[in-house]
Amino acid sequence: AGGEYAAAASTGLSNHLFRLLLQSRKMLVLAAAYGIGNSLSYYALARVGAGTFVVIANLKTLTTAGFSRLLLARSYSWTRWRALVVLVCGVVLFVLPTLEAEEDSNMRVSTRPDSSLADHAFGRGSGVILGCLAVLVV
């Protein structure tokens, strides 16, 4: 009697898990997109410094507002535009010492053994360009 109960419970559990998988297919797309975004963020941080990453990420807010104005014909008050510009300027001023330190470290010749394939394929400095593009995509 105990074996029959265990088999029935196992079948019920597998049916329940199968139903959960079918119902969560939509979430799989979102989870994959989130995972790809996290991977791109990691890639970007490996290629550009944290300061550059933060500045570019905050510029996305301003450009999103600009494109929503141009493409969607949304109107924003001057107060909102000023707030967006002050946000970006504040982040740039806060991160400026970090950006200067990154520039100094980029001026030195690097003989890292972990240079990326992009550096070999597209030339020196392409890792930074690809890192900035990854920030913009995320």
HELIX and SHEET records of a PDB file:
HELIX    1   1 GLY A    2  GLN A   23  1                                  22    
HELIX    2   2 ARG A   25  ARG A   47  1                                  23    
HELIX    3   3 ALA A   50  LEU A   72  1                                  23    
HELIX    4   4 TRP A   78  MET A  107  1                                  30    
HELIX    5   5 LEU A  117  PHE A  122  1                                   6    
HELIX    6   6 SER A  126  VAL A  137  1                                  12    
END                                                                             
